[in-house]
């Protein structure tokens, strides 16, 4: 496809990661379009000069942002559309649009799967909206929105079948606190991003059960092997699983209190429903573990950590019992 010299950039989403992406983009780009579902949130944003719910310390120059709650308008006015909303909401949000996406560059900043359909985000846009794979970019890598707000150095990987497109999108994000690299492993980076959220739940459960740092290290070292086995089975290409898009993202998620809250509550005895009600953000790993488990029914990859998390969340097996059984399978 022809890539515009000065592409019009859009963000879909109003959460912490969408807000962090907006902050990054406005470091080096003059203007962005920004879709939020809730007009009240847009109005509050305009009144306060910051997101009223997420990363409230980050102020924005509103003259450089065009807000809308109409997705069709956003699509019409944009060349590159970055989706940064929970995977559980994506299907309903995009269904409201009538304008086609197949002539746009679609960027997924979503580290999850479409519930029930078991589709990673790139597959969803390719299969359901006819977006060519060479126009789909996946953002991965260890990057907490809270640290972007503080301008702490972060690294992002941009994966696409067409490395020209990956490079174009990556350059939009380059600034003094974000370094970027590109990849052609759209499937591996997406599946790895889903799996690291599953491992974060496992790490949180173990933390809630009062397992210590020694076991955490064993859990994570086994987790990267589990991730490598699965992505190699689903999409067998040459990749370095030790790079930041895979291992780096896994480490920051498994060791961060930001990511382990849901699992920690489960480990402390909360029911899944109670833990979900306490969370201010969607636990992507809750939906991801079901999708990965069902996909793996076709491949039969050895995945003891994924199976343990699935048994706890969906089969209602006691976390203490399930993790004790897991400890016998790790090395």
N, C-alpha and C positions, 0 to 999 in steps of 0.2 A: 504494500500500500504506500501511497504518498504520505510522507510525514510532514506536517506543517512546520514552517521555520519557527514560528512563535505560537505554539499550540495553546489553546484555551483549556485551562485545567479546572476540574471539578472534584468535589468531595461529596460523598453520600454517607451521612452519619453524624451523630451529635454527641458521641461518647468521648472518653478520654483519649483513645487512640486517634480518632478523627480530629480531635482538637490538637493533638500533638503534631499530626501530619500537616494541619493548616499552619501551625507555627513554623514548621520546617520550610514549607513551600514559600511562605511569605518572606523568608530570609533572602531569597534570590529571584523571586518571580513577582511581577508587578501586581497581579490580580488573580483571584480565584473565585469560582462559583461554588456555593455551598448549600446543599440540600439537607434540611432537617424535617422530619415528619410533623413535628409539633410547632405550630405557629406561635404558641405562647413562649416556647423556648427561644425562638428567633427574636421575638419582641423583647424578652428579658435580656438577651445577649446584646441587642442594640442599645438598651438602656444602660447596661452595666459596662459595656466594652469588653466583656469576657464571658465565657461560657458560665451560665448560672449554676451548673451542677458539677462540672468536671474541670480540673486544672484551673481553678479560679484565679490563681496567681498570674496567669498569662493574659496580658492585655493585648488587644488587637486594634489596628488602624482600620476602622470600619469602612473607610472610603475605598479600600482595596478589596472589599468582599461584597459579592452580590449574593444575598441570601434568597432562598425560595423554599416553599413547601410543595412545589409542583415539579415532579420528576421529569415530565415531558419538557418543560421549559429548560430545565438544567441540561437535558440531553441535547436539545436543539442548539444550545449556546456553547457547547463544549466539544473538544476533540479528544481529550483524555479524561476518563471518569474513574475515580478512585473510590472503591467501595470499602467502607470501614465501619460496618455494623455487625452485630452478632449474627452468626450463620443461621440461627433459629428464626430470625426476622427477615432474612434476605429475600426469600421466595415471595412473601406477601408484599414487600416493598416494591420489588421489581415488577410484579404482576400488575401494578397500577399504572405502569407506563404503557403508552400505545406507540410511541416512536421506536424505531428499530435501533439496536445497539451494534449491529454487525459491521457498520462503517466507522466505529469508534475504537480507540485503544482502551481496553477495559483492564483496570488494575485491581487486583485483589489484595487488600490489607487485612483479610479475614483469616484467622488461623483456626479454621473449623470446617465442618462438613454440613451439607444440607440434611437435616434430620429426616429419617425414614427413606429418603432417596439414596442415601449413602454415596453422594457425589461430592467430590472436592469442588471448590469454587470455580476453578478453571473449567472443569468438566461441565458444571452446571451452565455456565454462560455459552460454552461451545455447543452443547447438546440442545439446550432449551431456547437459546437466542441466536444461534447460528453465527456466533462470533468466531472467526478463524483463530486457530491456536496461535498463529504468529502475531495476533493482535491482543493476546492475553498475557499480562505480566503479573507475576506473583512476588509480593514483598515478603522477605523472611529475614531472620537474624535476631540476635539478642537485643531487644530495644524496649525498655519500659517507658510508657508515656510519661510517668512521673519524673524520670530522669531527663527526658527531652525538655520538660518544663524548666528544669534546672540547668539546661544546656551542658549536660555532662556528655563526654565523648561517646558516641554510639556508632555501630556499624550495621549497614543494611545490605542485603543481597537482593538483586532484581533478576528474576528468572523468566525467560521467554524462549519459545522456539526460534524466534528471529532475534539474534543478539543486537541488531541495529536498534530495534524497538526497546529492548532491555536497556541499552546504553542511553537512549534518548530519555527514558523515564528516570533512570538513575541520576542523570545530570540535573534534573529538576530538584533533586533532594540534596545535592552537594552543598554543604555549608560548613562553617568553622567547627561545628560540633557533630556533624554527621559525615561519615566516610562511606562510600558505596562501592560495590563490586557487582559484576553480572554473572549470570549462569544460564545454561540452556536446559537445566533440570527442573522443568515446571512441575512434573509429577512428584519427584522425590522431595523437593522442598515443601510442597503442599502437604504431602502425607507426613513428613517429619514434623511439620508445624502442628498437625492434629495430634500426633503421638506425644509430643512433648507436653501437651496439656493433660493427657492421660497420666503421664509420669508425675506431673505436678500434683495431681489428685492423690496418687500413691504416696508421694513424699509427704503431703499434708496429713494423710491418714496415719502414716508412721509417726509423724511428729505428734499428732494428737494422742497416739498410743504410748508416747514417751520413749520411742526408739531414739537413739542418739546419733551423733555425727558419724561414728564408725559405720553404722548400718546404712546411713544415708549415702555414704560413699560407695558402698557395695551395691545399693539399689541403683544409683545413677550409672555406675560402670556396667551393670547388667542391662540397664535400659538402653544405652547407646548400641549395644550388641543386638538387642531386640529390634530396635529401630532399623539397624542396618539389614538384618535378615528380612524384615517385612518389605522395605522399599526395594530391595534387590529382587524379591519375588514378584512384586507388583509391576515394577518398571526397571528391568535389568539393563542398566547402562553403567559406564565407568563413572564413579563419583568418589569424592573424598569425604567420608562421613565425619572426619575430624574437623572439618572446616566450620566456620562460625554459623553458617546457615543451618547446620544440623546440630553438632555437638555444642556449639556456643549457645544456641537458642535453648537447647535442653538444659544446660547448666544454669543459665540465668533464671529459667522458669522453675526448675526443681529446687533451687536454693533460695528463692525470693519469697518473703512473707506476702507480697502482693498476690502471688499466684497460688499459694498453698492454703489460703483461708478456707475454701470450700472443703477440701480434703481434711484439714485439721478439725473442722467442726464434725465431720463424719467420724473421724477417729475418736473424738471426745464423746460420741454417743448421740449426736443429733440425727434425726431422720433426714432423708434426702430432701423432703419437702420443707422441713424446718430450716435446713441449711440454705436452701434456695431462697427462702423468704428473707433471710438475714443478709444475703449478698446484695450489694448495690449494682453489681455487674454480673452478666451471664457467665457461668462456668462452662466454657466451650468444651472442656474435657468430658462433661456429663453426656453430651450428645455424641461426641467423637468416639468414646469408647464403645458405644453400641454399634456405630458404623464400622469401625475398624474390626471389631469382633465378627460382625456378619460378613464383611469382605473376606476376612481370613478363613471363614468356613470353606472358601473355594481353594485356598492355598495351603492350609494346614501348616503354617509357620509356627515354630515353637515360640509362644508369647506368654510366659507365665505372669508377667506384671500386668499386662492388658487384661488377661483372664481374671486375675484377682480383683482388679478394680471393677470389672463388669459384674462379677459375682456379688461384690459388696453393694453396688449401686442398683443393680437390676434384679438380682436373685435374693437380695436381702440377707445374705450370709453375714454373720457376725464379723465386723472388721478385725477383732482380736484373733478370731479363729482363722480367718482367711489369710491374714498377714503371717501368722505363725506357720501356716502351711507353705506360704510363699518363701519364707526363710530357708526352708529345706531344699528349695529348687535353685537358689542363687549360689554363685561361687565367686 
